[in-house]
Amino acid sequence: MATIGRERTGWISVQLLIDRFARRDLAVKLDTTRYGATQAVLLSEAQLTRLIEELTEARQAMRAPASWRGRKGENR
């Protein structure tokens, strides 16, 4: 289990759920908490893959120099 965030504004907890009786596929449980309200979501493999791809793209954009941000797809 991993938890990311700050106590005052909110946090995200990620947990791998394994069904020991193998009735269903593995899933990732994502809990988000903000100002005391918690929402849980179960992610399938496809949803998790999409989330990872989106987070990877966001991280790359955050690491890029400011002059390159917002130029995706532009040819100059």
N, C-alpha and C positions, 0 to 999 in steps of 0.2 A: 504494500500500500504506500502511496506517495501523496503528500499534501503540499499544496502550493498556495501562497497568498499571505495576507495580513489579517490579524485578528479583528481589527476595527472595520475594515471594508469588506472582507469576505475571503473565501478560500475555495479551492477545488481539491477534492480527494479522488484518487483513482485507485481502483481495486480490481484484480482479476478474479472472476467468480468461476469456480470449478465445481461442476455437479458430480459428486462422488459416485452417484448411481448411473451416470452417463445417460440420462433421459433427454438431455438437451446439449447443444453445443456450448463451448466456452463463450463467455461474454465478459465485457469490461463494464464495471459499474462506475459511473461518473457522478459524484455528488457535488453540487455547487451550493455554497452557503453565502448569503449576503444579508447583512444586518439581521441575523438570527433566523432567516427563512431558508430552509433547505429543499432542494429539488434533486431527485435521483433519476438517472437515465441509464438504461442498459444499452450498450452499443454492440452491434454485431461486428463480425470481422470486416465487412465492407464499410460500415460506418466508421470504424476505428481507422481503417486505412485512409479514408477521406479526411478525417480529422487530422491525422498525422501529416498528410500531404499539405493541408491548409496551414498547419502550424509551422511546418518546414518553410513554406513560402513566406509566411509572415516573418519568421526569424531571419531569413535571407534579406528581406526588404529592410528590416531593422539594422542589419549589419552593413548594408550598402551605403556608400557615401551619399550625402544629401543631394548632390547634383544628379545622381542616377535614379533617385526615387521618383515614381510616377511616370517613368519612361518605358514601361513594359510594352513591347511590341512596336515601338517607334524605331525607325531607321534614320539615323543622322550621320 
